[in-house]
Amino acid sequence: MSKNNNFILSVLNVLSWIIFIGLCVEAGALIFNFVFTFLSLLPQTIFTKG
């Protein structure tokens, strides 16, 4: 392969890793937010009898 193709593939590899890490951080934030919200609402549902 030519030098230009190797450079383009390297750039695409780095960009794909950056996107992958960003999506992992986003998914982790959503999971943390769900668990935090669930645990903060849990005591209200246990101790209040509606």
C-alpha positions in Angstrom: 0.0 0.0 0.0 1.1 3.5 -0.6 2.3 5.9 2.1 -0.8 8.0 1.6 -3.2 5.1 2.2 -1.3 4.2 5.4 -1.7 7.7 6.6 -5.4 7.8 5.8 -6.0 4.5 7.6 -4.0 5.7 10.6 -6.2 8.8 10.8 -9.4 6.8 10.4 -8.2 4.4 13.1 -7.5 7.2 15.6 -10.9 8.9 14.8 -12.8 5.6 15.3 -11.1 5.1 18.7 -12.0 8.7 19.7 -15.6 8.1 18.7 -15.7 4.7 20.5 -14.3 6.2 23.7 -16.8 9.0 23.5 -19.7 6.6 23.1 -18.4 4.5 26.1 -18.3 7.7 28.3 -21.8 8.6 27.1 -23.2 5.1 27.9 -21.5 5.1 31.3 -23.1 8.5 32.1 -26.5 7.3 31.1 -26.1 4.1 33.2 -24.9 6.1 36.2 -27.7 8.6 35.8 -30.3 5.8 35.7 -28.8 4.1 38.8 -28.5 7.3 40.7 -32.1 8.3 39.9 -33.4 4.9 40.8 -31.6 4.8 44.1 -32.7 8.3 45.0 -36.3 7.5 44.3 -36.2 4.1 46.1 -36.4 5.5 49.7 -39.4 7.6 48.8 -41.3 4.6 47.5 -40.5 2.5 50.5 -41.3 4.9 53.3 -44.4 6.5 51.8 -47.6 4.6 51.7 -49.7 6.0 48.9 
